[in-house]
């Protein structure tokens, strides 16, 4: 069994693509992903069964919730909690963003299709 604590500095970065890297911790009912997004990156609109929550460590993210007609800029120290099946998209602004995403249940599809597996066409 894996430990009950996470030492992010001891987990190697895994490339998702040339602009995103991540560190993943997963158990049966929850998944945590530390992401590092390059400046000017867009994660396309998607929706998924998992609830998604997170915390911005460094940088700024633009979160868009099209069904609600809302866009917000989140920075260091801010967080978010997105309900299941709510469409959303992300953009980084003029600097790298470092943040932790938490998914419940785990989005296991992210382990094989690492970038936006449920993105709208």
C-alpha positions as CSV (number, residue, x, y, z in Angstrom):
1,X,0.0,0.0,0.0
2,X,1.2,3.5,-0.8
3,X,1.8,6.0,2.1
4,X,-0.9,8.3,3.4
5,X,1.2,11.4,2.7
6,X,2.4,13.0,-0.4
7,X,5.8,14.6,-0.8
8,X,5.4,16.3,-4.2
9,X,9.2,17.1,-4.4
10,X,9.9,13.3,-4.5
11,X,7.5,12.6,-7.4
12,X,9.1,13.1,-10.8
13,X,7.4,15.4,-13.4
14,X,5.7,13.4,-16.2
15,X,5.2,15.2,-19.6
16,X,1.7,15.4,-20.9
17,X,2.7,17.3,-24.0
18,X,5.3,20.0,-24.8
19,X,3.4,22.6,-22.7
20,X,2.1,20.6,-19.7
21,X,3.7,18.4,-17.1
22,X,2.2,16.7,-14.1
23,X,2.6,14.5,-11.0
24,X,-0.2,12.1,-10.2
25,X,-1.4,10.4,-7.0
26,X,-4.4,8.1,-7.2
27,X,-6.3,5.7,-5.0
28,X,-9.7,4.0,-5.5
29,X,-12.0,7.0,-5.0
30,X,-9.8,10.1,-5.4
31,X,-7.1,11.4,-7.7
32,X,-4.7,14.4,-7.2
33,X,-2.7,15.9,-10.0
34,X,-0.1,18.6,-9.7
35,X,0.0,20.4,-13.0
36,X,2.5,22.8,-14.5
37,X,1.0,24.7,-17.5
38,X,3.1,26.9,-19.8
39,X,2.0,30.5,-20.4
40,X,-0.7,31.1,-23.0
41,X,-2.0,27.5,-22.8
42,X,-5.7,26.6,-23.4
43,X,-7.3,23.4,-22.1
44,X,-10.4,23.0,-24.3
45,X,-13.9,22.9,-23.0
46,X,-14.8,19.5,-21.4
47,X,-17.1,17.9,-18.9
48,X,-16.8,14.7,-17.0
49,X,-18.4,12.6,-14.3
50,X,-15.8,13.5,-11.6
51,X,-16.2,16.5,-9.4
52,X,-13.1,18.7,-9.7
53,X,-11.6,20.9,-7.1
54,X,-8.2,22.5,-6.9
55,X,-5.8,25.1,-5.5
56,X,-3.6,27.5,-7.4
57,X,0.0,27.5,-6.1
58,X,1.6,29.9,-8.5
59,X,0.5,31.9,-11.6
60,X,-3.0,32.6,-12.8
61,X,-5.7,30.6,-14.6
62,X,-8.8,31.8,-16.4
63,X,-11.6,29.4,-15.7
64,X,-14.7,29.6,-18.0
65,X,-18.0,28.0,-17.2
66,X,-20.0,28.5,-20.5
67,X,-23.3,27.1,-19.2
68,X,-23.3,29.8,-16.5
69,X,-21.9,32.5,-18.7
70,X,-19.0,33.1,-16.2
71,X,-15.3,33.6,-16.5
72,X,-13.0,34.2,-13.6
73,X,-9.3,34.8,-13.1
74,X,-7.9,32.7,-10.3
75,X,-4.4,33.4,-8.8
76,X,-2.1,32.1,-6.1
77,X,-4.1,31.0,-3.1
78,X,-7.4,30.8,-4.9
79,X,-9.3,27.5,-5.4
80,X,-12.3,26.1,-7.3
81,X,-14.8,23.3,-7.1
82,X,-16.6,22.3,-10.2
83,X,-19.6,19.9,-10.0
84,X,-20.0,16.8,-12.0
85,X,-20.8,17.2,-15.7
86,X,-20.4,21.0,-15.7
87,X,-18.7,22.2,-18.9
88,X,-15.5,24.2,-18.3
89,X,-12.3,25.3,-19.9
90,X,-9.0,26.7,-18.7
91,X,-6.4,29.2,-20.0
92,X,-3.1,30.3,-18.6
93,X,-2.2,33.9,-19.0
94,X,1.2,35.5,-19.3
95,X,3.1,33.2,-16.8
96,X,3.5,29.5,-16.0
97,X,0.8,28.2,-13.7
98,X,1.3,25.5,-11.0
99,X,-1.8,24.1,-9.3
100,X,-3.2,20.9,-7.8
101,X,-6.4,19.3,-9.3
102,X,-8.4,16.9,-7.2
103,X,-10.9,14.5,-8.9
104,X,-13.5,12.2,-7.3
105,X,-14.0,9.7,-8.6
106,X,-10.6,9.5,-10.3
107,X,-10.5,10.4,-14.0
108,X,-8.6,7.2,-14.9
109,X,-8.9,8.2,-18.6
110,X,-6.3,10.8,-17.9
111,X,-3.7,8.1,-17.4
112,X,-4.0,7.0,-21.0
113,X,-5.4,10.0,-22.9
114,X,-3.4,12.7,-21.0
115,X,-4.8,15.8,-22.6
116,X,-8.5,16.8,-22.6
117,X,-10.0,13.3,-23.1
118,X,-13.6,14.5,-22.7
119,X,-13.1,17.8,-24.7
120,X,-16.0,19.0,-26.9
121,X,-15.4,18.5,-30.6
